[in-house]
Every structure is written in C-alpha cells, then in structure tokens.
Amino acid sequence: MSFQKELNNKGTMKEEPVNLYQLLYKSYATRPLSVEEFADLLVDARVKNDSLGVTGILLYKNGVFIQLMEGEKRNIDTLYDVIKQDPRHTQLECLYYQPANERACKNWAMKIHNLDFGVPDNLLGVEQLISQLHQQHLSDGQSPAEQLITLFKQVS
C-alpha cells in the first residue's frame, strides 16, 4: 500500500493513500428510513469507513441518497461493491469516479444529512446541484458532481 505523509489538523503525522479516489453515487431508497435507522446507518458507516481509511458524506432527500466516498481506490471499490448489495436502496448510479489530490471530507469518517428536515446553512445550494447531477457541465465548466464535491470540501 502506497502512502504519502502529511500533517493532520491536530499537528500529528497521518498517512494518505497516494492513489486517493473519490466516488459519488446516487440511489433510491426502497422504503422510508426511520430516524433510528439513520442513526444506526451513521454508526455502522463510521466504524466501517474508519477501518478502511474512507471519508465521506451521505445526503438523503425525498427517497434519494447521494453519497461521496473517498479513500484508497481498492477500499472504495470494495466498499462500493458492498453498498450495491444493500437492500435499503436500489438503482445505484455512479456519477463521479476519479483520482483526487486531496480529500473533500477529510474531517468526516461519515457525515449524514437528512435534507427532508431542512438544509444546513453550510450546505445551501446543495439541492440545486443535486437536481442538476445529470448535466455534463455547468457554466463554469465543472460538472454538478464536481461542484458538489467542492461544496463538501468547503464545509468539512
């Protein structure tokens, strides 16, 4: 496993994978999830992601999941294969899968926002970007997926 060393936010050394990848996908819930199920999902995801060196964010709105995962390519591929088998959602669509120079969600093993309960101030504009995810490029040349990742980086 190849790593590069850098300082984390506590000033201690941490290792980042040289082959850092970001994967953004969209899927549809097979049924509504309760508040307790969201809490369980968060705990399970944080434990699993932390063990794999994966960071990310999961958004939920009106039965649609949008998730960004980032980490070593091999771990992202493995985790995505597991996620594809999860019966809580269907119709997974990979929207973005690219190497990255740095993490957008470096401070989150997993962050979850249920946007059905409102959009946090630091994520204003996220709903518009989600509605545009199938467009190739916006006026600034970035895809909506890339803009979403940029937004996550600004708030992490």
Biotite code that builds the C-alpha atoms (Angstrom):
import biotite.structure as struc

atoms = struc.array([
    struc.Atom([0.000, 0.000, 0.000], chain_id="A", res_id=1, res_name="MET", atom_name="CA", element="C"),
    struc.Atom([1.495, 3.341, -1.049], chain_id="A", res_id=2, res_name="SER", atom_name="CA", element="C"),
    struc.Atom([1.129, 6.347, 1.231], chain_id="A", res_id=3, res_name="PHE", atom_name="CA", element="C"),
    struc.Atom([2.274, 9.924, 1.469], chain_id="A", res_id=4, res_name="GLN", atom_name="CA", element="C"),
    struc.Atom([2.654, 11.573, 4.865], chain_id="A", res_id=5, res_name="LYS", atom_name="CA", element="C"),
    struc.Atom([1.110, 14.888, 5.814], chain_id="A", res_id=6, res_name="GLU", atom_name="CA", element="C"),
    struc.Atom([0.085, 16.673, 8.967], chain_id="A", res_id=7, res_name="LEU", atom_name="CA", element="C"),
    struc.Atom([-3.458, 16.231, 10.158], chain_id="A", res_id=8, res_name="ASN", atom_name="CA", element="C"),
    struc.Atom([-5.463, 19.004, 11.844], chain_id="A", res_id=9, res_name="ASN", atom_name="CA", element="C"),
    struc.Atom([-4.003, 18.032, 15.243], chain_id="A", res_id=10, res_name="LYS", atom_name="CA", element="C"),
    struc.Atom([-0.444, 18.552, 14.006], chain_id="A", res_id=11, res_name="GLY", atom_name="CA", element="C"),
    struc.Atom([0.453, 14.853, 14.079], chain_id="A", res_id=12, res_name="THR", atom_name="CA", element="C"),
    struc.Atom([1.504, 12.791, 11.096], chain_id="A", res_id=13, res_name="MET", atom_name="CA", element="C"),
    struc.Atom([-1.131, 10.846, 9.216], chain_id="A", res_id=14, res_name="LYS", atom_name="CA", element="C"),
    struc.Atom([-0.813, 8.799, 6.097], chain_id="A", res_id=15, res_name="GLU", atom_name="CA", element="C"),
    struc.Atom([-2.832, 9.481, 2.963], chain_id="A", res_id=16, res_name="GLU", atom_name="CA", element="C"),
    struc.Atom([-3.088, 6.963, 0.142], chain_id="A", res_id=17, res_name="PRO", atom_name="CA", element="C"),
    struc.Atom([-1.204, 8.031, -2.960], chain_id="A", res_id=18, res_name="VAL", atom_name="CA", element="C"),
    struc.Atom([-3.993, 6.508, -5.055], chain_id="A", res_id=19, res_name="ASN", atom_name="CA", element="C"),
    struc.Atom([-6.753, 8.575, -3.457], chain_id="A", res_id=20, res_name="LEU", atom_name="CA", element="C"),
    struc.Atom([-10.084, 8.267, -5.285], chain_id="A", res_id=21, res_name="TYR", atom_name="CA", element="C"),
    struc.Atom([-13.484, 9.915, -4.963], chain_id="A", res_id=22, res_name="GLN", atom_name="CA", element="C"),
    struc.Atom([-16.716, 8.159, -5.866], chain_id="A", res_id=23, res_name="LEU", atom_name="CA", element="C"),
    struc.Atom([-20.084, 9.930, -5.909], chain_id="A", res_id=24, res_name="LEU", atom_name="CA", element="C"),
    struc.Atom([-23.224, 7.913, -6.456], chain_id="A", res_id=25, res_name="TYR", atom_name="CA", element="C"),
    struc.Atom([-26.971, 8.360, -6.422], chain_id="A", res_id=26, res_name="LYS", atom_name="CA", element="C"),
    struc.Atom([-29.543, 5.754, -5.433], chain_id="A", res_id=27, res_name="SER", atom_name="CA", element="C"),
    struc.Atom([-33.178, 5.454, -4.439], chain_id="A", res_id=28, res_name="TYR", atom_name="CA", element="C"),
    struc.Atom([-34.478, 4.222, -1.095], chain_id="A", res_id=29, res_name="ALA", atom_name="CA", element="C"),
    struc.Atom([-36.546, 1.053, -1.293], chain_id="A", res_id=30, res_name="THR", atom_name="CA", element="C"),
    struc.Atom([-38.596, 2.337, 1.660], chain_id="A", res_id=31, res_name="ARG", atom_name="CA", element="C"),
    struc.Atom([-38.575, 5.296, 4.049], chain_id="A", res_id=32, res_name="PRO", atom_name="CA", element="C"),
    struc.Atom([-35.969, 5.039, 6.811], chain_id="A", res_id=33, res_name="LEU", atom_name="CA", element="C"),
    struc.Atom([-36.765, 5.892, 10.408], chain_id="A", res_id=34, res_name="SER", atom_name="CA", element="C"),
    struc.Atom([-34.678, 8.277, 12.496], chain_id="A", res_id=35, res_name="VAL", atom_name="CA", element="C"),
    struc.Atom([-33.314, 5.255, 14.380], chain_id="A", res_id=36, res_name="GLU", atom_name="CA", element="C"),
    struc.Atom([-32.317, 3.554, 11.124], chain_id="A", res_id=37, res_name="GLU", atom_name="CA", element="C"),
    struc.Atom([-30.440, 6.693, 10.046], chain_id="A", res_id=38, res_name="PHE", atom_name="CA", element="C"),
    struc.Atom([-28.624, 6.745, 13.390], chain_id="A", res_id=39, res_name="ALA", atom_name="CA", element="C"),
    struc.Atom([-27.678, 3.066, 13.002], chain_id="A", res_id=40, res_name="ASP", atom_name="CA", element="C"),
    struc.Atom([-26.533, 3.709, 9.438], chain_id="A", res_id=41, res_name="LEU", atom_name="CA", element="C"),
    struc.Atom([-24.287, 6.528, 10.626], chain_id="A", res_id=42, res_name="LEU", atom_name="CA", element="C"),
    struc.Atom([-22.687, 4.463, 13.397], chain_id="A", res_id=43, res_name="VAL", atom_name="CA", element="C"),
    struc.Atom([-22.107, 1.464, 11.113], chain_id="A", res_id=44, res_name="ASP", atom_name="CA", element="C"),
    struc.Atom([-20.719, 3.616, 8.301], chain_id="A", res_id=45, res_name="ALA", atom_name="CA", element="C"),
    struc.Atom([-18.321, 5.465, 10.588], chain_id="A", res_id=46, res_name="ARG", atom_name="CA", element="C"),
    struc.Atom([-16.914, 2.232, 12.007], chain_id="A", res_id=47, res_name="VAL", atom_name="CA", element="C"),
    struc.Atom([-16.553, 0.616, 8.574], chain_id="A", res_id=48, res_name="LYS", atom_name="CA", element="C"),
    struc.Atom([-15.143, 3.743, 6.908], chain_id="A", res_id=49, res_name="ASN", atom_name="CA", element="C"),
    struc.Atom([-12.691, 4.404, 9.714], chain_id="A", res_id=50, res_name="ASP", atom_name="CA", element="C"),
    struc.Atom([-11.336, 0.852, 9.444], chain_id="A", res_id=51, res_name="SER", atom_name="CA", element="C"),
    struc.Atom([-10.819, 1.333, 5.683], chain_id="A", res_id=52, res_name="LEU", atom_name="CA", element="C"),
    struc.Atom([-9.451, 4.889, 5.794], chain_id="A", res_id=53, res_name="GLY", atom_name="CA", element="C"),
    struc.Atom([-12.530, 6.123, 3.920], chain_id="A", res_id=54, res_name="VAL", atom_name="CA", element="C"),
    struc.Atom([-14.138, 9.516, 4.450], chain_id="A", res_id=55, res_name="THR", atom_name="CA", element="C"),
    struc.Atom([-17.364, 10.883, 3.033], chain_id="A", res_id=56, res_name="GLY", atom_name="CA", element="C"),
    struc.Atom([-20.831, 12.295, 3.290], chain_id="A", res_id=57, res_name="ILE", atom_name="CA", element="C"),
    struc.Atom([-24.299, 10.855, 2.700], chain_id="A", res_id=58, res_name="LEU", atom_name="CA", element="C"),
    struc.Atom([-27.254, 13.073, 1.825], chain_id="A", res_id=59, res_name="LEU", atom_name="CA", element="C"),
    struc.Atom([-30.869, 11.957, 1.777], chain_id="A", res_id=60, res_name="TYR", atom_name="CA", element="C"),
    struc.Atom([-33.795, 13.863, 0.286], chain_id="A", res_id=61, res_name="LYS", atom_name="CA", element="C"),
    struc.Atom([-37.242, 12.581, -0.714], chain_id="A", res_id=62, res_name="ASN", atom_name="CA", element="C"),
    struc.Atom([-36.104, 8.977, -1.021], chain_id="A", res_id=63, res_name="GLY", atom_name="CA", element="C"),
    struc.Atom([-32.879, 9.770, -2.881], chain_id="A", res_id=64, res_name="VAL", atom_name="CA", element="C"),
    struc.Atom([-29.411, 9.047, -1.496], chain_id="A", res_id=65, res_name="PHE", atom_name="CA", element="C"),
    struc.Atom([-26.321, 10.924, -2.697], chain_id="A", res_id=66, res_name="ILE", atom_name="CA", element="C"),
    struc.Atom([-23.040, 9.701, -1.255], chain_id="A", res_id=67, res_name="GLN", atom_name="CA", element="C"),
    struc.Atom([-19.442, 10.778, -1.694], chain_id="A", res_id=68, res_name="LEU", atom_name="CA", element="C"),
    struc.Atom([-16.779, 8.311, -0.589], chain_id="A", res_id=69, res_name="MET", atom_name="CA", element="C"),
    struc.Atom([-13.059, 8.960, -0.748], chain_id="A", res_id=70, res_name="GLU", atom_name="CA", element="C"),
    struc.Atom([-10.086, 6.816, 0.057], chain_id="A", res_id=71, res_name="GLY", atom_name="CA", element="C"),
    struc.Atom([-7.673, 4.334, -1.421], chain_id="A", res_id=72, res_name="GLU", atom_name="CA", element="C"),
    struc.Atom([-9.028, 3.054, -4.749], chain_id="A", res_id=73, res_name="LYS", atom_name="CA", element="C"),
    struc.Atom([-9.067, -0.584, -3.634], chain_id="A", res_id=74, res_name="ARG", atom_name="CA", element="C"),
    struc.Atom([-11.040, 0.287, -0.486], chain_id="A", res_id=75, res_name="ASN", atom_name="CA", element="C"),
    struc.Atom([-13.502, 2.490, -2.387], chain_id="A", res_id=76, res_name="ILE", atom_name="CA", element="C"),
    struc.Atom([-14.104, -0.302, -4.909], chain_id="A", res_id=77, res_name="ASP", atom_name="CA", element="C"),
    struc.Atom([-14.646, -2.856, -2.135], chain_id="A", res_id=78, res_name="THR", atom_name="CA", element="C"),
    struc.Atom([-16.982, -0.592, -0.186], chain_id="A", res_id=79, res_name="LEU", atom_name="CA", element="C"),
    struc.Atom([-18.998, 0.318, -3.293], chain_id="A", res_id=80, res_name="TYR", atom_name="CA", element="C"),
    struc.Atom([-19.448, -3.393, -4.086], chain_id="A", res_id=81, res_name="ASP", atom_name="CA", element="C"),
    struc.Atom([-20.856, -3.897, -0.566], chain_id="A", res_id=82, res_name="VAL", atom_name="CA", element="C"),
    struc.Atom([-23.100, -0.826, -0.882], chain_id="A", res_id=83, res_name="ILE", atom_name="CA", element="C"),
    struc.Atom([-24.509, -2.120, -4.184], chain_id="A", res_id=84, res_name="LYS", atom_name="CA", element="C"),
    struc.Atom([-25.828, -5.161, -2.285], chain_id="A", res_id=85, res_name="GLN", atom_name="CA", element="C"),
    struc.Atom([-27.534, -3.102, 0.465], chain_id="A", res_id=86, res_name="ASP", atom_name="CA", element="C"),
    struc.Atom([-31.306, -3.748, 0.318], chain_id="A", res_id=87, res_name="PRO", atom_name="CA", element="C"),
    struc.Atom([-32.126, -0.254, 1.649], chain_id="A", res_id=88, res_name="ARG", atom_name="CA", element="C"),
    struc.Atom([-31.636, 1.228, -1.799], chain_id="A", res_id=89, res_name="HIS", atom_name="CA", element="C"),
    struc.Atom([-31.834, 0.425, -5.494], chain_id="A", res_id=90, res_name="THR", atom_name="CA", element="C"),
    struc.Atom([-30.860, 1.844, -8.892], chain_id="A", res_id=91, res_name="GLN", atom_name="CA", element="C"),
    struc.Atom([-27.341, 2.860, -7.908], chain_id="A", res_id=92, res_name="LEU", atom_name="CA", element="C"),
    struc.Atom([-25.747, 5.184, -10.415], chain_id="A", res_id=93, res_name="GLU", atom_name="CA", element="C"),
    struc.Atom([-22.094, 6.165, -10.234], chain_id="A", res_id=94, res_name="CYS", atom_name="CA", element="C"),
    struc.Atom([-21.937, 9.879, -11.081], chain_id="A", res_id=95, res_name="LEU", atom_name="CA", element="C"),
    struc.Atom([-18.256, 10.543, -10.476], chain_id="A", res_id=96, res_name="TYR", atom_name="CA", element="C"),
    struc.Atom([-15.266, 8.255, -10.012], chain_id="A", res_id=97, res_name="TYR", atom_name="CA", element="C"),
    struc.Atom([-11.888, 9.951, -10.305], chain_id="A", res_id=98, res_name="GLN", atom_name="CA", element="C"),
    struc.Atom([-8.482, 10.187, -8.675], chain_id="A", res_id=99, res_name="PRO", atom_name="CA", element="C"),
    struc.Atom([-8.151, 13.097, -6.255], chain_id="A", res_id=100, res_name="ALA", atom_name="CA", element="C"),
    struc.Atom([-5.251, 15.164, -4.943], chain_id="A", res_id=101, res_name="ASN", atom_name="CA", element="C"),
    struc.Atom([-6.908, 15.711, -1.572], chain_id="A", res_id=102, res_name="GLU", atom_name="CA", element="C"),
    struc.Atom([-9.999, 14.732, 0.358], chain_id="A", res_id=103, res_name="ARG", atom_name="CA", element="C"),
    struc.Atom([-13.124, 16.872, 0.296], chain_id="A", res_id=104, res_name="ALA", atom_name="CA", element="C"),
    struc.Atom([-14.404, 15.345, 3.558], chain_id="A", res_id=105, res_name="CYS", atom_name="CA", element="C"),
    struc.Atom([-11.130, 14.958, 5.411], chain_id="A", res_id=106, res_name="LYS", atom_name="CA", element="C"),
    struc.Atom([-12.738, 15.506, 8.831], chain_id="A", res_id=107, res_name="ASN", atom_name="CA", element="C"),
    struc.Atom([-15.602, 13.047, 8.425], chain_id="A", res_id=108, res_name="TRP", atom_name="CA", element="C"),
    struc.Atom([-15.390, 9.249, 8.541], chain_id="A", res_id=109, res_name="ALA", atom_name="CA", element="C"),
    struc.Atom([-19.038, 9.687, 7.540], chain_id="A", res_id=110, res_name="MET", atom_name="CA", element="C"),
    struc.Atom([-21.335, 12.666, 7.754], chain_id="A", res_id=111, res_name="LYS", atom_name="CA", element="C"),
    struc.Atom([-25.061, 12.192, 7.160], chain_id="A", res_id=112, res_name="ILE", atom_name="CA", element="C"),
    struc.Atom([-27.664, 14.851, 6.431], chain_id="A", res_id=113, res_name="HIS", atom_name="CA", element="C"),
    struc.Atom([-31.347, 14.061, 6.051], chain_id="A", res_id=114, res_name="ASN", atom_name="CA", element="C"),
    struc.Atom([-32.375, 17.062, 3.964], chain_id="A", res_id=115, res_name="LEU", atom_name="CA", element="C"),
    struc.Atom([-36.050, 16.235, 4.462], chain_id="A", res_id=116, res_name="ASP", atom_name="CA", element="C"),
    struc.Atom([-35.623, 18.003, 7.811], chain_id="A", res_id=117, res_name="PHE", atom_name="CA", element="C"),
    struc.Atom([-34.056, 21.088, 6.240], chain_id="A", res_id=118, res_name="GLY", atom_name="CA", element="C"),
    struc.Atom([-30.779, 22.117, 4.664], chain_id="A", res_id=119, res_name="VAL", atom_name="CA", element="C"),
    struc.Atom([-27.993, 23.250, 6.993], chain_id="A", res_id=120, res_name="PRO", atom_name="CA", element="C"),
    struc.Atom([-26.733, 26.778, 6.296], chain_id="A", res_id=121, res_name="ASP", atom_name="CA", element="C"),
    struc.Atom([-23.344, 25.440, 5.243], chain_id="A", res_id=122, res_name="ASN", atom_name="CA", element="C"),
    struc.Atom([-24.969, 23.300, 2.519], chain_id="A", res_id=123, res_name="LEU", atom_name="CA", element="C"),
    struc.Atom([-27.112, 25.971, 0.891], chain_id="A", res_id=124, res_name="LEU", atom_name="CA", element="C"),
    struc.Atom([-27.242, 25.303, -2.851], chain_id="A", res_id=125, res_name="GLY", atom_name="CA", element="C"),
    struc.Atom([-26.871, 21.554, -2.443], chain_id="A", res_id=126, res_name="VAL", atom_name="CA", element="C"),
    struc.Atom([-30.437, 20.809, -3.577], chain_id="A", res_id=127, res_name="GLU", atom_name="CA", element="C"),
    struc.Atom([-29.938, 22.731, -6.822], chain_id="A", res_id=128, res_name="GLN", atom_name="CA", element="C"),
    struc.Atom([-26.700, 20.846, -7.524], chain_id="A", res_id=129, res_name="LEU", atom_name="CA", element="C"),
    struc.Atom([-28.422, 17.526, -6.825], chain_id="A", res_id=130, res_name="ILE", atom_name="CA", element="C"),
    struc.Atom([-31.187, 18.405, -9.294], chain_id="A", res_id=131, res_name="SER", atom_name="CA", element="C"),
    struc.Atom([-28.516, 19.134, -11.942], chain_id="A", res_id=132, res_name="GLN", atom_name="CA", element="C"),
    struc.Atom([-26.420, 15.993, -11.457], chain_id="A", res_id=133, res_name="LEU", atom_name="CA", element="C"),
    struc.Atom([-27.200, 14.618, -14.915], chain_id="A", res_id=134, res_name="HIS", atom_name="CA", element="C"),
    struc.Atom([-25.947, 17.699, -16.745], chain_id="A", res_id=135, res_name="GLN", atom_name="CA", element="C"),
    struc.Atom([-22.485, 17.326, -18.238], chain_id="A", res_id=136, res_name="GLN", atom_name="CA", element="C"),
    struc.Atom([-21.127, 20.755, -17.336], chain_id="A", res_id=137, res_name="HIS", atom_name="CA", element="C"),
    struc.Atom([-22.387, 23.963, -15.825], chain_id="A", res_id=138, res_name="LEU", atom_name="CA", element="C"),
    struc.Atom([-21.452, 27.447, -16.987], chain_id="A", res_id=139, res_name="SER", atom_name="CA", element="C"),
    struc.Atom([-18.130, 27.393, -15.104], chain_id="A", res_id=140, res_name="ASP", atom_name="CA", element="C"),
    struc.Atom([-17.017, 24.199, -16.857], chain_id="A", res_id=141, res_name="GLY", atom_name="CA", element="C"),
    struc.Atom([-17.345, 21.959, -13.803], chain_id="A", res_id=142, res_name="GLN", atom_name="CA", element="C"),
    struc.Atom([-19.867, 19.165, -13.693], chain_id="A", res_id=143, res_name="SER", atom_name="CA", element="C"),
    struc.Atom([-22.539, 19.344, -10.978], chain_id="A", res_id=144, res_name="PRO", atom_name="CA", element="C"),
    struc.Atom([-20.824, 16.350, -9.330], chain_id="A", res_id=145, res_name="ALA", atom_name="CA", element="C"),
    struc.Atom([-17.535, 18.279, -9.192], chain_id="A", res_id=146, res_name="GLU", atom_name="CA", element="C"),
    struc.Atom([-19.310, 21.340, -7.784], chain_id="A", res_id=147, res_name="GLN", atom_name="CA", element="C"),
    struc.Atom([-20.975, 19.158, -5.138], chain_id="A", res_id=148, res_name="LEU", atom_name="CA", element="C"),
    struc.Atom([-17.578, 17.776, -4.124], chain_id="A", res_id=149, res_name="ILE", atom_name="CA", element="C"),
    struc.Atom([-16.194, 21.339, -3.986], chain_id="A", res_id=150, res_name="THR", atom_name="CA", element="C"),
    struc.Atom([-19.093, 22.339, -1.706], chain_id="A", res_id=151, res_name="LEU", atom_name="CA", element="C"),
    struc.Atom([-18.362, 19.380, 0.608], chain_id="A", res_id=152, res_name="PHE", atom_name="CA", element="C"),
    struc.Atom([-14.718, 20.422, 0.752], chain_id="A", res_id=153, res_name="LYS", atom_name="CA", element="C"),
    struc.Atom([-15.674, 23.951, 1.780], chain_id="A", res_id=154, res_name="GLN", atom_name="CA", element="C"),
    struc.Atom([-17.827, 22.759, 4.685], chain_id="A", res_id=155, res_name="VAL", atom_name="CA", element="C"),
    struc.Atom([-15.758, 19.845, 6.021], chain_id="A", res_id=156, res_name="SER", atom_name="CA", element="C"),
])
